[in-house]
Amino acid sequence: MSLKREISWLSFSLIVGILVGSLEVLFGKILLLVTDWRQLNFIFFLPVIGLFIYYLYDKFGGKSKEGMGLIFKVGQGENEKIPVVLIPLIMVSTWLTHLFGGSAGREGVAVQIGATLSNWLAKLKILKLNNEADFNRKSVIIGMAAGFSGLFQTPLAAVFFALEVMIIGKLEVSFLIYTGVASYTAFFISQGLGLEKASFIIETNMTLTPMIVLKLVIAGLLFSVVGTLFTLSLKKAKHYFSVWFPNGYKRIFFGGIILATLIIISHSGRYAGLGTNIITASFTGDTVYSYDFLAKLLLTVLTLAIGFQGGEVTPLFGIGSSFGVLIAPLIGLPIELVAALGYVAVFGSATNTFLAPVLIGAEVFGFEWLPYFFITMLVAYHFNFNQSIYSQQRELESFVHNKKS
């Protein structure tokens, strides 16, 4: 690549980081306000607002309906277009999902915002980047890193999440510098604009021994089961609801009635929203029920399967940390540590990623625990058997074959 092109892409990555970071602050801060407002018992209106969300996508969405699937297609080099309307649609529909009590996350939204904005900017003729064969893939991956970092403020993990998630077994190292610039720029922008980062301190001292390694292996196996359970449940639920309710309006309305009822009777909304209440309880000694992980898993699956918007990652953090609290006494490790391992490993198992979850653990809980996250993820990643919440994620052999053909 010529020096001129290199400067162009580095400048582009910087611009993407600034714009995406700013947009993630807007999205994130309104989402926090919405979460507070939900205390007004808006859960009752969830089925009605579901109809409105489906109408927005049906009327204005076009290809935006594919969501993360469309992002993956473009990121894997397919000649698809990402409509810019995806950004306001996914933001508004996610705010509404959370305001009225849906159990969902925010990562999918952050990544879609970043990828869409980045891909749109790359196509502008004034930047002269769209005459390169791989500009679509490169711009999407750069935007994904900026989106993840801008919202979660874990820039190192965001870089490797964007580089590894598209294709199993392929790390897009040729894009490393660009994703790094975009990710850290978005991180500093969102931090400077006051978006708060989740972080926890593990107050225990340990030395890694063969016995502790064995316990980490057992924990990794158990976390892989939970992550895989979430993935398979989501796939099956989406399939069965589409069969039972082929009409999207009926699916989200009647599914919304079931969802609202379950959320109201389950500790009066304990499992609504992101699940940060469960995450916090896991690390502060507050009440964590033995069934918290399963209730949050099932209600998140139901929310997303019937058509509400959001993401899976923050609920996965809550599912993993609360399950960690449950199994900590069984494997004989400190509760806070096993909760942190679950936070990391259930997410990694469900997304079929390895480096990103290890680094998220380090950035959220402290780099001194990185070896513990690494060992646990070795097992959780291996034994998820390539299951992923991202249906468009492809194995390297399949990707190479399709590129050749």
NUVO-894888 format. One record per residue: x, y, z of N, C-alpha, C in turn. Coordinates in pm, whole numbers, padded with zeros to 5 digits, always signed. Layout:
! residues N
XYZXYZXYZ
...
END
This chain:
! residues 405
+00084-00119+00000+00000+00000+00000+00089+00125+00000
+00053+00223-00079+00132+00345-00088+00117+00427+00040
+00212+00516+00062+00207+00601+00180+00080+00686+00182
+00037+00732+00065-00082+00815+00056-00206+00736+00101
-00216+00611+00055-00332+00528+00093-00327+00496+00243
-00207+00473+00291-00191+00444+00434-00239+00560+00518
-00199+00679+00481-00241+00799+00553-00393+00816+00543
-00448+00785+00427-00593+00797+00407-00669+00705+00501
-00624+00579+00512-00694+00483+00597-00675+00515+00746
-00557+00561+00782-00535+00600+00921-00620+00721+00960
-00629+00817+00868-00713+00935+00891-00860+00893+00899
-00899+00803+00811-01036+00751+00812-01067+00685+00946
-00975+00603+00995-00996+00533+01123-01011+00632+01237
-00934+00739+01233-00945+00843+01336-01081+00910+01331
-01127+00942+01210-01258+01006+01193-01370+00914+01242
-01359+00786+01204-01459+00688+01247-01463+00681+01400
-01347+00677+01463-01342+00671+01609-01408+00790+01674
-01385+00909+01619-01445+01030+01674-01597+01029+01660
-01645+01000+01539-01788+01004+01513-01863+00892+01582
-01810+00771+01572-01877+00656+01634-01873+00669+01786
-01760+00711+01841-01752+00730+01986-01856+00829+02035
-01873+00938+01963-01973+01040+02001-02114+00984+01992
-02142+00908+01886-02275+00851+01868-02306+00746+01975
-02204+00670+02014-02224+00570+02118-02255+00635+02253
-02198+00752+02277-02228+00825+02400-02376+00865+02402
-02424+00916+02290-02565+00951+02280-02653+00830+02304
-02621+00721+02236-02699+00599+02252-02692+00547+02396
-02570+00541+02450-02551+00485+02582-02616+00566+02693
-02605+00699+02685-02661+00783+02791-02814+00780+02790
-02872+00780+02671-03018+00770+02664-03064+00633+02713
-02986+00530+02683-03020+00396+02731-03019+00391+02883
-02925+00460+02945-02922+00466+03091-03045+00539+03147
-03083+00649+03082-03204+00721+03125-03328+00634+03110
-03334+00564+02998-03447+00475+02970-03457+00366+03077
-03341+00314+03117-03339+00211+03220-03396+00265+03351
-03363+00389+03384-03419+00450+03506-03569+00472+03493
-03612+00517+03377-03755+00544+03356-03839+00417+03360
-03776+00304+03333-03853+00179+03329-03915+00146+03464
-03867+00208+03570-03924+00183+03702-04070+00224+03710
-04121+00294+03608-04261+00339+03608-04356+00232+03556
-04310+00105+03556-04394-00010+03521-04443-00006+03376
-04358+00035+03286-04395+00035+03144-04398-00105+03083
-04356-00203+03160-04355-00341+03111-04493-00382+03058
-04596-00331+03118-04734-00365+03079-04760-00338+02932
-04693-00235+02875-04719-00195+02737-04625-00260+02635
-04547-00357+02679-04448-00419+02592-04507-00476+02463
-04619-00548+02465-04675-00601+02340-04712-00492+02239
-04767-00381+02288-04808-00272+02200-04687-00205+02137
-04585-00181+02217-04466-00116+02163-04394-00211+02068
-04413-00340+02089-04357-00438+01995-04414-00422+01856
-04544-00395+01848-04608-00372+01718-04546-00250+01649
-04520-00147+01727-04461-00025+01671-04320-00051+01620
-04241-00127+01696-04104-00160+01654-04108-00240+01524
-04196-00338+01518-04202-00420+01396-04248-00335+01277
-04341-00243+01302-04387-00154+01195-04272-00070+01141
-04189-00015+01229-04076+00066+01185-03986-00011+01090
-03955-00134+01128-03868-00215+01043-03938-00258+00915
-04067-00290+00927-04143-00334+00810-04159-00222+00708
-04178-00099+00757-04205+00016+00671-04076+00078+00617
-03974+00090+00702-03854+00166+00664-03725+00083+00662
-03730-00039+00712-03607-00113+00735-03535-00164+00613
-03609-00224+00517-03543-00286+00404-03446-00393+00452
-03324-00388+00405-03223-00485+00446-03180-00470+00591
-03217-00358+00652-03183-00338+00793-03243-00448+00881
-03347-00513+00833-03411-00620+00909-03314-00733+00942
-03211-00747+00859-03115-00855+00880-03021-00828+00997
-03011-00703+01039-02932-00669+01157-02788-00713+01148
-02744-00787+01250-02605-00832+01255-02571-00923+01138
-02670-00994+01087-02645-01080+00972-02595-01001+00852
-02653-00883+00831-02611-00797+00720-02470-00744+00745
-02440-00706+00868-02306-00658+00902-02203-00767+00872
-02235-00890+00908-02142-01000+00883-02124-01025+00733
-02229-01016+00659-02218-01038+00514-02121-00939+00450
-02136-00812+00484-02048-00709+00428-01906-00726+00483
-01896-00760+00611-01765-00779+00672-01691-00899+00618
-01764-00993+00559-01702-01110+00499-01678-01093+00349
-01707-00973+00299-01672-00942+00161-01785-00955+00061
-01907-00986+00107-02019-00997+00014-02061-00857-00032
-02106-00849-00153-02141-00720-00213-02282-00678-00172
-02294-00642-00046-02422-00599+00009-02410-00453+00053
-02524-00385+00063-02526-00248+00110-02589-00243+00249
-02531-00161+00334-02589-00140+00467-02662-00006+00466
-02795-00007+00472-02869+00120+00470-02837+00205+00593
-02815+00334+00572-02784+00423+00685-02903+00431+00782
-03023+00404+00732-03142+00409+00818-03133+00307+00930
-03043+00209+00914-03025+00109+01020-02990+00176+01153
-02913+00284+01148-02866+00349+01271-02982+00404+01355
-03067+00493+01301-03179+00540+01385-03277+00430+01420
-03297+00334+01330-03390+00226+01359-03345+00143+01478
-03219+00101+01476-03171+00013+01583-03161+00088+01715
-03127+00217+01709-03118+00294+01833-03255+00314+01896
-03351+00361+01817-03486+00388+01869-03553+00260+01917
-03543+00154+01838-03610+00029+01874-03548-00034+01999
-03418-00016+02017-03355-00068+02138-03394+00014+02260
-03398+00146+02246-03445+00229+02357-03586+00188+02399
-03672+00166+02301-03810+00128+02332-03817-00010+02396
-03736-00104+02345-03732-00238+02404-03697-00231+02551
-03598-00150+02585-03555-00138+02724-03653-00057+02808
-03709+00049+02750-03803+00133+02824-03924+00053+02870
-03970-00039+02785-04092-00113+02816-04065-00252+02871
-03939-00280+02909-03912-00399+02991-03856-00520+02922
-03816-00511+02795-03757-00626+02729-03624-00664+02792
-03591-00791+02788-03464-00840+02842-03366-00852+02726
-03280-00753+02711-03187-00750+02597-03062-00673+02633
-02966-00676+02542-02839-00609+02565-02822-00486+02479
-02696-00453+02449-02667-00332+02374-02550-00348+02279
-02473-00458+02292-02354-00477+02210-02387-00483+02062
-02494-00559+02028-02532-00570+01887-02563-00435+01828
-02622-00348+01907-02656-00213+01861-02528-00133+01839
-02437-00138+01935-02312-00063+01926-02233-00103+01802
-02224-00231+01779-02148-00283+01665-02214-00245+01533
-02348-00254+01528-02419-00217+01406-02406-00068+01376
-02414+00014+01479-02397+00158+01461-02259+00187+01403
-02156+00131+01465-02020+00154+01420-01994+00106+01280
-02036-00016+01250-02012-00074+01117-02087+00003+01008
-02210+00041+01036-02291+00111+00935-02234+00249+00905
-02203+00324+01010-02149+00458+00990-02014+00453+00919
-01929+00360+00959-01798+00347+00898-01808+00309+00751
-01895+00214+00720-01911+00170+00581-01969+00280+00493
-02060+00359+00549-02118+00471+00474-02011+00577+00445
-01929+00608+00545-01823+00707+00526-01722+00661+00421
-01689+00532+00422-01590+00480+00328-01637+00488+00183
-01769+00493+00165-01823+00499+00029-01830+00641-00026
-01805+00739+00058-01809+00877+00011-01694+00901-00088
-01727+00956-00202-01627+00975-00307-01516+01070-00265
-01548+01162-00175-01449+01261-00134-01330+01196-00063
-01353+01080+00001-01245+01011+00070-01164+00921-00022
-01223+00884-00136-01155+00804-00240-01101+00671-00185
-01180+00608-00101-01141+00478-00047-01215+00362-00112
-01325+00396-00182-01414+00291-00233-01369+00227-00363
-01248+00258-00407-01198+00191-00527-01106+00074-00492
-01097+00042-00364-01019-00074-00322-01110-00196-00311
-01055-00311-00342-01136-00433-00348-01195-00469-00212
-01121-00444-00106-01167-00488+00026-01212-00373+00115
-01249-00259+00054-01284-00145+00139-01409-00172+00222
-01501-00253+00169-01622-00287+00245-01585-00361+00373
-01507-00468+00359-01467-00548+00475-01390-00464+00575
-01294-00389+00524-01207-00312+00612-01288-00207+00689
-01376-00137+00620-01452-00031+00687-01546-00088+00792
-01607-00204+00764-01698-00265+00860-01623-00308+00986
-01509-00371+00969-01432-00418+01084-01380-00301+01166
-01335-00196+01101-01293-00075+01172-01409-00017+01253
-01526-00010+01191-01644+00045+01259-01691-00041+01374
-01682-00174+01359-01721-00264+01468-01634-00241+01591
-01504-00226+01569-01412-00202+01681-01446-00070+01750
-01471+00034+01672-01505+00164+01730-01636+00157+01807
-01735+00087+01752-01865+00077+01817-01857+00003+01950
-01787-00109+01950-01774-00189+02072-01698-00110+02178
-01588-00047+02138-01505+00028+02231-01577+00152+02284
-01648+00222+02197-01716+00343+02237-01822+00320+02342
-01889+00205+02338-01995+00177+02434-01943+00107+02559
-01859+00005+02541-01813-00074+02655-01685-00018+02716
-01614+00067+02642-01488+00126+02689-01385+00019+02727
-01378-00083+02643-01273-00185+02654-01202-00189+02518
-01115-00091+02492-01060-00074+02357-00976-00189+02308
-00898-00251+02396-00814-00362+02354-00899-00482+02314
-00998-00513+02395-01089-00623+02362-01169-00593+02235
-01207-00467+02217-01285-00429+02099-01207-00454+01971
-01077-00423+01973-00993-00445+01855-00997-00592+01815
-00976-00680+01910-00965-00822+01876-01102-00887+01855
-01206-00830+01915-01340-00879+01884-01371-00857+01737
-01343-00737+01688-01370-00705+01547-01284-00788+01454
-01160-00815+01493-01068-00888+01407-01098-01038+01401
-01155-01095+01507-01169-01241+01512-01311-01293+01494
-01413-01206+01508-01549-01258+01516-01608-01298+01381
-01563-01236+01273-01623-01261+01142-01604-01405+01094
-01479-01451+01104-01443-01581+01047-01368-01661+01152
-01420-01779+01184-01359-01864+01285-01221-01909+01238
-01121-01882+01317-00986-01926+01284-00907-01828+01199
-00964-01710+01172-00893-01610+01093-00890-01479+01169
-00768-01429+01194-00750-01301+01261-00705-01199+01158
-00785-01096+01137-00758-00999+01030-00645-00903+01073
-00523-00959+01085-00412-00879+01138-00373-00764+01044
-00404-00776+00915-00369-00667+00823-00450-00541+00852
-00559-00555+00928-00642-00440+00965-00611-00391+01107
-00511-00449+01171-00487-00426+01313-00465-00279+01347
-00381-00210+01273-00350-00071+01305-00473+00019+01291
-00557-00010+01193-00675+00074+01169-00781+00052+01278
-00802-00075+01314-00898-00102+01421-00847-00045+01553
-00715-00049+01573-00658+00007+01695-00679+00157+01705
-00656+00227+01595-00676+00373+01594-00823+00406+01620
-00912+00337+01550-01055+00365+01565-01103+00331+01706
-01058+00217+01758-01104+00171+01889-01058+00265+02001
-00931+00300+02002-00882+00385+02109-00934+00528+02096
-00954+00574+01974-01013+00707+01956-01155+00710+02012
-01236+00608+01976-01373+00600+02028-01373+00590+02180
-01279+00516+02234-01267+00501+02379-01242+00635+02448
-01145+00710+02398-01113+00838+02460-01226+00940+02443
-01295+00934+02328-01407+01024+02305-01520+00994+02403
-01559+00868+02414-01671+00834+02502-01634+00855+02648
-01511+00827+02683-01466+00853+02820-01468+01002+02851
-01420+01082+02755-01417+01227+02773-01555+01289+02782
-01652+01225+02716-01789+01277+02718-01872+01220+02833
-01808+01144+02919-01873+01105+03044-01947+00974+03045
-01926+00888+02945-01991+00757+02949-01913+00667+03044
-01981+00608+03139-01914+00532+03244-01881+00390+03199
-01769+00342+03249-01724+00206+03219-01753+00115+03338
-01797-00008+03309-01817-00106+03415-01683-00165+03455
-01653-00165+03583-01529-00227+03631-01552-00277+03772
-01485-00388+03806-01500-00450+03936-01362-00492+03987
-01347-00495+04117-01222-00535+04179-01241-00671+04244
-01152-00764+04212-01154-00896+04275-01062-00891+04396
-01120-00888+04515-01042-00869+04637-01002-01003+04696
-00908-01067+04629-00853-01193+04678-00712-01209+04624
-00630-01278+04697-00493-01304+04654-00476-01453+04629
-00424-01486+04511-00408-01627+04476-00279-01647+04399
-00228-01767+04407-00114-01808+04326-00158-01925+04240
-00126-01919+04114-00169-02023+04020-00094-02153+04050
-00168-02258+04080-00111-02389+04108-00177-02493+04020
-00120-02613+04008-00185-02718+03928-00328-02748+03972
-00353-02746+04102-00490-02771+04149-00585-02661+04106
-00540-02535+04112-00626-02425+04068-00649-02433+03917
-00546-02471+03842-00563-02489+03697-00672-02593+03669
-00671-02703+03744-00773-02807+03727-00912-02749+03755
-00923-02667+03858-01052-02605+03891-01096-02508+03780
-01001-02438+03721-01034-02348+03611-01082-02426+03490
-01023-02542+03467-01067-02629+03356-01211-02673+03378
-01243-02713+03500-01381-02754+03532-01477-02637+03512
-01435-02519+03558-01519-02400+03540-01540-02372+03392
-01435-02382+03313-01446-02358+03168-01545-02453+03102
-01542-02579+03144-01637-02677+03089-01781-02638+03122
-01804-02600+03246-01939-02564+03289-01988-02437+03219
-01899-02340+03205-01938-02216+03138-01965-02239+02989
-01892-02332+02929-01917-02362+02787-02056-02422+02767
-02100-02499+02866-02234-02558+02859-02340-02447+02862
-02323-02350+02951-02420-02241+02962-02419-02154+02837
-02300-02120+02786-02291-02039+02664-02353-02109+02545
-02327-02238+02534-02384-02316+02423-02535-02331+02438
-02580-02346+02563-02725-02352+02589-02793-02225+02541
-02733-02110+02570-02790-01984+02524-02796-01979+02372
-02687-02017+02306-02680-02011+02160-02784-02101+02095
-02790-02225+02140-02884-02320+02080-03029-02281+02111
-03053-02231+02232-03189-02188+02268-03235-02073+02180
-03144-01978+02153-03179-01864+02070-03211-01908+01928
-03131-01997+01874-03155-02047+01738-03288-02120+01729
-03312-02209+01824-03436-02287+01823-03557-02197+01844
-03547-02101+01934-03660-02012+01963-03695-01928+01841
-03595-01875+01772-03622-01798+01651-03691-01883+01545
-03646-02008+01533-03706-02098+01434-03851-02129+01469
-03875-02169+01593-04010-02211+01630-04109-02096+01630
-04067-01978+01674-04159-01865+01673-04193-01822+01530
-04097-01836+01438-04127-01803+01298-04222-01904+01236
-04219-02027+01286-04312-02131+01238-04449-02112+01300
-04452-02088+01429-04580-02071+01500-04651-01941+01461
-04574-01836+01439-04630-01705+01404-04559-01651+01279
-04593-01699+01161-04529-01651+01038-04546-01500+01019
-04658-01446+01069-04682-01303+01061-04605-01233+01174
-04513-01143+01135-04428-01077+01233-04503-00996+01335
-04613-00933+01293-04692-00851+01387-04754-00939+01495
-04808-01053+01455-04866-01144+01554-04758-01202+01644
-04642-01231+01584-04533-01290+01662-04488-01197+01775
-04466-01070+01743-04413-00980+01845-04522-00936+01944
-04650-00935+01900-04758-00894+01990-04789-01004+02091
-04818-01125+02040-04854-01233+02132-04732-01281+02210
-04616-01279+02145-04493-01310+02219-04467-01206+02325
-04499-01079+02294-04482-00971+02390-04570-00987+02512
-04691-01039+02492-04781-01063+02606-04719-01168+02699
-04668-01275+02639-04604-01380+02719-04482-01323+02792
-04399-01248+02719-04277-01191+02776-04309-01095+02890
-04404-01004+02868-04438-00905+02972-04490-00976+03097
-04572-01078+03078-04627-01151+03191-04516-01217+03273
-04424-01283+03202-04315-01354+03270-04223-01256+03344
-04195-01142+03282-04105-01045+03345-04170-00984+03470
-04302-00958+03462-04371-00898+03577-04377-00994+03695
-04403-01122+03667-04417-01219+03778-04282-01269+03828
-04174-01238+03756-04040-01282+03798-03973-01171+03879
-04005-01167+04005-03948-01066+04096-03972-00924+04045
-04087-00900+03986-04129-00764+03945-04026-00692+03858
-03981-00760+03756-03891-00695+03660-03744-00714+03685
-03707-00808+03771-03565-00833+03800-03487-00866+03673
-03552-00930+03577-03481-00976+03457-03507-00889+03336
-03566-00772+03357-03585-00677+03247-03453-00606+03219
-03442-00554+03097-03327-00471+03064-03197-00547+03045
-03087-00477+03072-02954-00530+03042-02913-00645+03132
-02952-00642+03255-02905-00741+03351-02790-00691+03436
-02765-00559+03432-02656-00503+03512-02683-00518+03662
-02811-00525+03700-02844-00545+03841-02793-00680+03890
-02803-00781+03804-02755-00915+03840-02602-00918+03841
-02541-00849+03745-02395-00842+03742-02342-00777+03870
-02400-00663+03905-02356-00592+04026-02374-00678+04151
-02488-00746+04160-02514-00831+04276-02410-00943+04287
-02364-00991+04174-02267-01101+04173-02133-01062+04233
-02102-00931+04231-01972-00886+04278-01978-00803+04406
-02097-00780+04456-02111-00696+04576-02169-00771+04695
-02199-00898+04677-02252-00976+04787-02402-00965+04805
-02470-00895+04713-02616-00889+04720-02677-01023+04680
-02807-01033+04693-02875-01161+04667-02863-01203+04521
-02815-01324+04499-02813-01386+04367-02883-01522+04382
-02996-01537+04316-03071-01662+04327-03008-01771+04240
-03027-01893+04280-02968-02005+04206-03022-02016+04064
-03140-01959+04040-03202-01967+03908-03188-01838+03828
-03115-01740+03880-03099-01613+03810-03044-01632+03669
-02941-01713+03656-02877-01730+03525-02973-01789+03424
-03053-01886+03469-03145-01952+03377-03263-01862+03342
-03315-01789+03438-03426-01697+03411-03383-01587+03315
-03265-01530+03337-03215-01425+03248-03189-01482+03109
-03137-01602+03102-03111-01667+02973-03240-01684+02894
-03341-01742+02957-03466-01773+02887-03541-01646+02845
-03542-01545+02932-03616-01423+02899-03543-01340+02792
-03411-01344+02791-03337-01277+02683-03360-01347+02550
-03357-01478+02553-03385-01556+02431-03524-01523+02379
-03622-01520+02466-03758-01490+02425-03769-01348+02368
-03707-01252+02433-03711-01112+02387-03660-01100+02244
-03546-01159+02217-03482-01145+02086-03550-01233+01981
-03600-01348+02022-03660-01441+01926-03790-01389+01868
-03865-01310+01945-03995-01263+01895-03984-01130+01820
-03864-01069+01820-03845-00952+01735-03808-00822+01802
-03792-00821+01935-03745-00699+02000-03596-00681+01973
-03549-00558+01990-03412-00525+01951-03321-00506+02071
-03192-00522+02046-03090-00508+02149-02973-00597+02114
-02906-00647+02210-02794-00735+02188-02797-00848+02288
-02693-00928+02285-02685-01043+02374-02574-01032+02478
-02475-00949+02454-02352-00955+02532-02372-00919+02679
-02434-00805+02710-02452-00769+02851-02536-00871+02926
-02648-00921+02868-02716-01032+02935-02626-01154+02955
-02538-01183+02858-02446-01294+02875-02350-01271+02992
-02308-01146+03009-02225-01113+03126-02301-01145+03255
-02429-01107+03259-02510-01132+03378-02536-01280+03400
-02563-01352+03291-02586-01496+03300-02460-01565+03352
-02346-01527+03295-02220-01590+03333-02178-01560+03476
-02190-01434+03516-02147-01398+03652-02237-01461+03758
-02369-01463+03734-02460-01522+03833-02444-01674+03839
-02414-01737+03726-02386-01881+03726-02254-01907+03800
-02158-01815+03784-02033-01827+03856-02052-01825+04007
-02140-01738+04054-02171-01733+04198-02227-01868+04244
-02308-01930+04160-02372-02057+04194-02269-02171+04205
-02174-02176+04113-02082-02291+04110-01954-02269+04191
-01928-02147+04235-01804-02118+04308-01783-02211+04427
-01884-02231+04513-01862-02322+04627-01836-02466+04583
-01890-02504+04468-01874-02642+04421-01732-02671+04375
-01665-02571+04317-01529-02594+04268-01423-02539+04362
-01467-02474+04470-01373-02432+04574-01285-02315+04537
-01341-02216+04469-01269-02094+04438-01350-01974+04487
-01286-01859+04512-01359-01741+04561-01473-01700+04468
-01583-01660+04528-01703-01627+04451-01676-01517+04349
-01610-01409+04390-01585-01298+04298-01503-01342+04177
-01405-01428+04200-01322-01475+04089-01403-01560+03993
-01481-01653+04044-01559-01741+03956-01668-01662+03884
-01725-01562+03951-01821-01475+03884-01755-01403+03767
-01632-01356+03787-01558-01289+03680-01526-01387+03567
-01489-01508+03601-01462-01610+03499-01588-01639+03417
-01703-01643+03486-01829-01666+03414-01866-01549+03325
-01844-01429+03375-01866-01305+03296-01795-01315+03163
-01672-01364+03167-01587-01373+03049-01621-01494+02962
-01628-01612+03026-01631-01736+02950-01767-01766+02886
-01876-01729+02951-02007-01751+02888-02021-01663+02764
-01974-01539+02774-01971-01450+02657-01885-01509+02546
-01765-01556+02580-01676-01612+02478-01731-01737+02415
-01792-01823+02495-01849-01946+02443-01966-01917+02349
-02051-01822+02386-02170-01792+02304-02135-01717+02176
-02030-01635+02179-01992-01560+02058-01886-01634+01976
-01836-01745+02029-01732-01824+01963-01608-01739+01935
-01568-01662+02035-01447-01582+02027-01356-01619+02145
-01228-01594+02130-01132-01632+02234-01055-01513+02290
-00988-01439+02204-00904-01329+02250-00986-01216+02313
-01097-01179+02249-01177-01067+02300-01226-01090+02443
-01284-01206+02475-01330-01225+02613-01217-01225+02716
-01101-01285+02680-00987-01282+02771-00948-01138+02802
-00945-01054+02699-00904-00915+02716-01012-00832+02785
-01138-00864+02762-01245-00797+02836-01229-00823+02985
-01200-00948+03019-01177-00981+03160-01065-00899+03219
-00955-00886+03145-00841-00809+03194-00876-00661+03210
-00950-00606+03114-00982-00463+03118-01088-00429+03222
-01175-00524+03252-01282-00498+03350-01238-00534+03492
-01162-00644+03507-01129-00694+03640-00982-00677+03680
-00896-00645+03585-00756-00627+03617-00668-00725+03541
-00557-00676+03490-00469-00759+03407-00397-00866+03488
-00392-00854+03619-00327-00957+03699-00402-01090+03694
-00532-01085+03651-00612-01206+03642-00615-01266+03501
-00539-01207+03410-00540-01253+03271-00509-01403+03257
-00408-01460+03328-00384-01604+03314-00504-01690+03352
-00583-01645+03449-00701-01721+03491-00808-01717+03382
-00828-01599+03322-00923-01588+03211-00876-01671+03091
-00748-01667+03066-00691-01739+02951-00715-01889+02963
-00683-01946+03078-00700-02090+03097-00847-02130+03088
-00932-02053+03154-01076-02084+03151-01131-02076+03009
-01088-01974+02934-01137-01957+02797-01082-02064+02702
-00961-02115+02729-00910-02225+02646-01012-02339+02641
-01067-02371+02757-01162-02482+02766-01300-02441+02715
-01349-02324+02759-01483-02280+02718-01492-02262+02566
-01386-02210+02506-01384-02188+02361-01378-02320+02286
-01296-02412+02332-01280-02540+02262-01408-02624+02266
-01474-02622+02380-01587-02713+02397-01723-02649+02367
-01724-02536+02298-01853-02486+02249-01882-02541+02111
-01786-02612+02052-01802-02682+01925-01852-02589+01813
-01791-02469+01809-01817-02370+01703-01962-02322+01697
-02033-02331+01808-02167-02273+01814-02154-02123+01840
-02240-02044+01778-02231-01899+01794-02368-01834+01782
-02386-01726+01858-02510-01650+01847-02517-01577+01713
-02403-01564+01645-02399-01497+01515-02412-01602+01404
-02530-01612+01348-02557-01718+01251-02474-01704+01124
-02428-01582+01094-02349-01559+00973-02199-01581+00995
-02159-01610+01118-02018-01639+01143-01978-01764+01065
-01865-01759+00997-01825-01869+00909-01689-01924+00948
-01670-02054+00918-01541-02116+00942-01445-02079+00830
-01316-02081+00860-01214-02036+00766-01217-02115+00636
-01232-02247+00644-01232-02328+00523-01346-02290+00430
-01464-02265+00489-01580-02226+00408-01558-02090+00345
-01500-01998+00422-01475-01862+00371-01377-01866+00255
-01267-01940+00268-01167-01949+00161-01226-02012+00037
-01308-02116+00055-01371-02183-00060-01462-02088-00135
-01544-02011-00061-01635-01917-00125-01562-01806-00196
-01449-01761-00140-01371-01656-00204-01313-01705-00337
-01269-01830-00340-01212-01887-00463-01317-01906-00570
-01436-01947-00528-01542-01972-00624-01607-01843-00671
END
